[in-house]
Amino acid sequence: MSSKPRSSIQTVIIDSQVTMRAALKSLLETQSNCRVIGELTFADVSTWNELTLPDIVLVHYSGSESVGTEQFQEIRDAFPSARIVVLCQTVSAGQVRQALQIGVTSYLLTTAAPLDFAAAIQAAYLGKPTLSPEVTQAVIKSATKPETVALLTHREREILKYIVKGNANSEIASILGVSPATIKNHLNNIFTKLQVTNRTEAAMYALHHNLG
């Protein structure tokens, strides 16, 4: 993603229903600094060939739709540099974990208030994840146990706090006076101890257990 500021956040909407795509476009363009440059169904994703690549890909699906690893991977492959934001009606811990493993930035429920939704889009554009509280609770309950907190060292807990804040490895390394490679090693240990696969899941765990 380019570091140059834009007047608007270039956005693509993916949804099976044309009426929902229209509603989401209206919401995005009235409640946030977004310009919708594409509206796709899931089947259209692999055919995207526009020169302009989106900053944000907003994916909406209902609880009855079968959207899993294959669909998320197709979206990631089609838009490798975009931040992916998922909007869903219900929470499935397995579905959420699949999405996060592919690289989804944010996962929200449709019950989110318009202003919260707009804030999540802006945060995702900046690389900061947002997850609805119900999403966080579902994933944490399905994946981890509270006693694993005791396995973390003081330094690992310290690093987790910076992960929650959205700091990059290089920033954490500078703050703590160590090398980025050292931070990466600590993160690998944290992921193993917490049974998570990425920074977003680690941040969710930290927030759930008041470690952030």
Buried (B, 14 or more C-beta within 10 A) or exposed (E): EEEEEEEEBBBBBBBBEEEBBBBBBEBBBEBBBBBBBBBBEBEEBEEBEEEEBBBBBBBBBBEEBEBBBEBBBBBBEBBEEBBBBBBBEEBBBEBBBBBBBBBBBBBBBBEBEEEBBBBBBBBBBEEBBBBBEBBBBBBBEEBBEEEBBEEBEEBBBBBBBBBBEBBBBEBBBBEBEBEBEBBEEBBEBBBEBBEBEBBBBBBBBBBBBEBB
